Each structure stands twice: as structure tokens, then as C-alpha cells.
Amino acid sequence: MSEGYIGLGPTYGFFNKQNIAGSAASTYNLDFDCVSANGLIVSLDGIVQEPGYAFSVGRSATGVAQITFAEALPVTTISGTLSFSSGSTTISGFTATQVSNLVIGQSVTGNAAVPADTFIASKPSATTITLTNGVTDTLSSQNMTFGSRIYIVFMGNVLQTASSSTV
């Protein structure tokens, strides 16, 4: 079995999941500590990524655990026709082709009115999408950026060690 085998390094403890709203960046903060890329299962737009080749893990200058992808992630920008009201989770004004190219679970970024970690919840019509979070401002004719769907499964984040009294 090679060192790059997916899931090679599970630890004892609880398995946790993190969803990340992908942007054009290549580095993202992790919610849990991870000492090795082999301790993660990473899905990028539904495709499981190989640790050590497609991504690595490390720490920021401030000590925050991070995942770094081998290259910047793809994004799609749709501009000019979209409109939404403050507090609403529904955005209309797309063309049918634009909506057909979007995927439920895809991240939504690139607009100050869209809160962090917002994803497409549903596509109720051929020209409308519903978001997981309400927008924070009323705007029209705006740009929206749709990024990759990043799902990370932590293969155990709590190490369990024997107590000194159980020697």
C-alpha cells in the first residue's frame, strides 16, 4: 500500500465533516487539527482528491490548521442581471442556461451582500436559485461568483491515550 493511499492515517476519536465555500484561492483554514494529509478525505466537486498530490495540510503563521490545494480552484462568475432583497434567500434573473450549469451545494461568493459559507440550497425554477443564507443588502444588477464544492472528512480528531493508572 503506498503512502498516498486515501484514508491511510485515521486516528481514534470522532470523525467530523467540514464544508468549505471554494473561491479562486488555493489555501483554506480547517475547523479541526490535522497532522497529515492522509488523515483527511477530501472531495472537490464530487471527486475524491489524493493526499500529498492534490492537496497538503500545514499551519498558517498564526498556527491555524490549513489545507492547500495544488492549484487555485475554478470559479464561475455570472454578472449583470441578478436581483435580490435584504434577508431573502432567493435570487432571480438568471438565464436557464446559467441555472442549469449551477449545482446544489455549490458555494456562492464574490458579492459583499452574500454571507460567508453560503451555498446553493435548491433550484426552484429555470431562472431562480435558493441560498442557504439570506443576503444582507438589497441590490440589483449584481455579480455573483460560484466556486467549488469542498467537503472534508476528518478521520478522527480526538486522540485517545491510555491513562497512567491503567498500566
Secondary structure as UniProt FT lines:
FT   TURN            3..4
FT   TURN            6..7
FT   STRAND          16..21
FT   STRAND          27..29
FT   HELIX           37..39
FT   STRAND          40..44
FT   TURN            45..46
FT   STRAND          47..48
FT   TURN            52..54
FT   STRAND          55..59
FT   TURN            61..62
FT   STRAND          65..69
FT   STRAND          76..84
FT   TURN            86..87
FT   STRAND          90..92
FT   HELIX           96..100
FT   TURN            104..105
FT   STRAND          107..109
FT   TURN            112..113
FT   STRAND          118..125
FT   TURN            126..127
FT   STRAND          128..131
FT   STRAND          139..147
FT   STRAND          149..154
FT   HELIX           164..166
//
